[in-house]
Structure formats: structure tokens, C-alpha cells
Amino acid sequence: MYSVYNGQTLCFADFTYLITVTSNATIARRLSNVSAAILTAFLLTACDIDGGDNLPRVPDQGLFMLADVNRHEGDDSAQVAAAVFNDGEPVNLVGGDLFEVRTVTERVLLKQAGPVTGSYAASLPVDDSVQDVFLDVVHLPVEAREDRWYPIDLLNTDPGPGELVGKSAMVSFPPAVTIAPLSQTVYTSISDIIDISWNPVSAGDLMRILAAVECTDGLATSSYGVVVDNEVQLDMDLDDGNEVISLDKFIYDLDDGSDTLKFISDAALVLLQETLNQLSAGNIDPDFLLKQREANPIESTCEIRLFLQRQRPGQFDAAFDGGRVTASSSAEITLSYIPPAAFN
Amino acid sequence: MTFMRLCRRPLFIVLVSLISVALHADSKQQLDGNLLLTGMDAGSTDNFKSGRAITLHYNYYFNNWLAADAGLLLSGKTLEESSEDIVGAYRTNIQTQALLLGVKPRYRLESPYEFYGRLGLQYWRTELEVEEYFGEGIPEGASSATDTGYGYYLGLGAAHYVTEQFIVLFEISRFMQLDVFEGDTAYPFDLAINAFSLGVGYRF
């Protein structure tokens, strides 16, 4: 799952994935993970800004279109990302084929790499009057090469249009989202409840929450994305104007509450740091490994940017076997999580 | 560039006149050949590897400090680093030749050394080729185009007189080709060729 917000590409790891990693692992696997983590100098990074390995859930069979056009509150441009998958594999648009995105007055070509493998992205200027957005796969051999330095209109090997050229989709923006001010923005326990209210439209649109979380424990940092939709929380998708969500949907325990695991991990870290200190004759930063590891969110101070998104499904070409094409409006609020130890 | 166009014809006339005068003067002549290590710059996001070229110069000295300079520049095929974008992978290469005509002032030291400069116009012929690859199942290809035009060159060098006839030369120079492919494309460019060179000369 992915989306593009506020001009920044965020990699939203699927929440169920995060839970699987932290909850269902066996102790043996945990020990193995600890060893691996030590060997790799605790270079485990959470889902960072780079979405290179962030694969969306698409069917294994058939031609599947994935596209999202999101307009964030206050922005004068919408973030557009689109991709086509064939039998589960992303289809590269090459040779001058590319996505063209149009409104009544504006037109952009998706030339940048998008947030998931094989996707393409761009910013589309929009204003309040823009309602419909059209996506087409077109063949523009000269315009596609416009970032090259040489005379592209003179020197151009054109292989002709690919198979996807001519396929299209159309989406319409849902009404803007307005989030009511929260009564509380600082939380100290992952069992705390976040009570979010917004302007309901009840037009059959789907709601979901995405979060960009950045944590620091003073030495190490971690950043990751979370998606909360109706697969994670029942009825989350209803545009009813209110949702109550537990903070543990966004803040998790990297050690999963296992004191044994934590003890072994910390001991291994200390041993390895001491070894490094001796090998380097004290020239290495005594906190080197602590800084390399990933901060455990539950023990860290975290900033949580919550994006409430109203999604409206669009239409895509009948030539596709399936697709997930949406336009969405989003708004954001920022919360803080301060662990009890730090808070006291 | 506009200034260069204005200067082109008068400077050419002056140079021809100088050579004409020189042919009737009692001056020494010099032939030199240089091997150049070149760096090409098309003024944009190009990323050329270093290349090789040779120059041959004929000098006719009007007096002790000024000579006419006529020459020939021949470059090898200079490759660009491969790049990749939404269209596919691509790589360009450039090959150029130029006729050079200008002046060469010099300052001869008492020791067996001299410093000199070169300044003049060039008439160039440049070929640009682009190879493109689109991935499996899509035919790759290459296309090329050639253009000719004017530009200028300048250089600064030092010479060591091994004997009164044989000279070893070291020079840095810049050959500027203006408006390459202008009239053929909406995307013309200026090509700068910067070079270090080492050469030998013979005076007679």
C-alpha cells in the first residue's frame, strides 16, 4: 500500500506486515534475527522514504492498474502515482510510452519514479474547481526524452507505441477532509485512545488513516509508515465522521515485550561495541552501534503525522483485468508519543 | 554568440591579410603536432568521458613575437557515460574535426623556454550519435547526425627548445563550437572541448 502526500513520497508499510513481524515470530527466529542484526551492525532500517522495495498487493494474474491522485489540504497541486502490473509484475513504460494526466486546464506526464516499484509519479496543479482527472497511457517519443541534453527531436530511435498505449482511467476528487481539533495531542501510553472526528459526507467514499512516524531515543532513530484501513480496523472505511483508534496501531514494541530477547540483544550489542573499542584502540565512537540500530518506538519519543484520507474509486479501462484507481482528499494532524520513562 | 557572428567575417579578413603579408616576410616557420586529452561539455546534463584528439599546427612568424596559426583538430570518438530514464538506457558519442585559423603570440625567454598563446576561429564538422536500449523484446537502435559550423579556439602553452629546431610543447586549450545543430532541431547546443596537450615542434 502506498500513497503520496504533501509533496513527499512516504513509504507506508502495511500495518498487518508490521504486526506479523513483531508478533508472530518465534523465539528461535528472534534469536536468529538478533544474530543477523548484530552481524549487520544493527543496520535494520524501517520503511524509509525510499519505496524501492515497497510492493503493493496486486493479483498474481492478469493486467492490473493501480493509480492514486491525492489532494492534500491547502495544497495547490495533487500528487499522482500510477502503475500497471502484468501477472503481479510491474510493467515498465519504455520507448516513449508514459502516463499522461489531465484536468480541464492542466496536463502533466508521469516521468518520476513513483513510491512503489514500477510506478510513476508527478505533481498535478489543481485548484478548487478541478473535479475530474483523466489518466491515459500515451506514446510521446520526444516529450518523454525532454530531460536529455541532446537534440531529442533529431536523434530519436522510436520503437513505436507499446501495448498499453491507449488505455485510460478517470477519477473524481471526493470532498475535502476537515479534521476537528483533537482534545489531546500528546500521548504517553500505547493503550491511549485517539478520538478523531471529521466532516462526514456519507457519499460512499472510503476512509483510511495513514501515518508517518519518526522516533528517536536520543541516539538512534527510526521512521516508518502505517496504513489503517478496514482490514486493520473494522468499519474504519465508513465516512461517518468519527473513529476511535488505539495508539498501538502506530507505536509498536520492536522487542515485542520479550525481556529475554531484549537482554540478549543488549548484551550482544555491548559485547560487540567493546570488541570494536578494542580493535580501534578507543578511536571509535563508544555509542557507534547504539546509533546504528533502529530506535524502538515504544521506548522513544515519536512524532506521528496522521493523514486522514477520503478515497473515491474511479473508473479504468475495460482492457484491464482489474485495478485500484482512486482520487482522494486528505488532511493531517500531528501527535506526539512520549514514553513514560521520558515523560517522567 | 551574436558577438562571435559579428566578429567572424572581419576577423577572417584580417587573418588572411596577415598571412598574405607573412608570406612576403623573412620569417621562420614552425610545424607542431600535439596529442590532446580532451573533456567535452555540451553545457547541460551531459556526462562525457575523457577523450583523445590530435592537432597539427603550422605557424608563420611575422616577427619575433607574433605568428599566424593554421591548424587541424581531429578527435576520436568520445563516449558519454550510459544513462537511464523513463524511456530506456542511452549513450551518446561525439566525434569532431575542425580547421583552425588564428594568431599565435609568444614570449621567448633567454633560457630555452617560451610561453605562447593561440586565438582564432575554427570551422568544425561534428557528428553526434545516440544509442538507445529499451529492454527485452523491444528493438534497440542508434541514430546519428552531422553538422558543420563556426566557433573559436584559444590556448596557452609553454615550449622547451631542446635544440633551436626541436621543441617540446605543453598546452591547455579550449575549442568552442557554437550553435551545433541549430536550424535542424529545437534543442541546439554549444560544445566546448577543453584539452591538455603534449606535443613536439620543428622550426625551419
Interface residues (C-beta under 8 A of the other chain):
Chain A: N92 L93 V94 G95 G96 L98 K111 Y120 P141 A144 R145 D147 R148 W149 Y150 P151 I152 D153 L154 L155 N156 T157 P159 G162
Chain B: A42 G43 S44 T45 D46 S83 D85 I86 V87 G88 Y90 T92 L128 E129 V130 E132 F134 G135 I138 P139 E140 G141 A142 S143 S144 A145 F181 D184 T185 A186 Y187 P188 F189
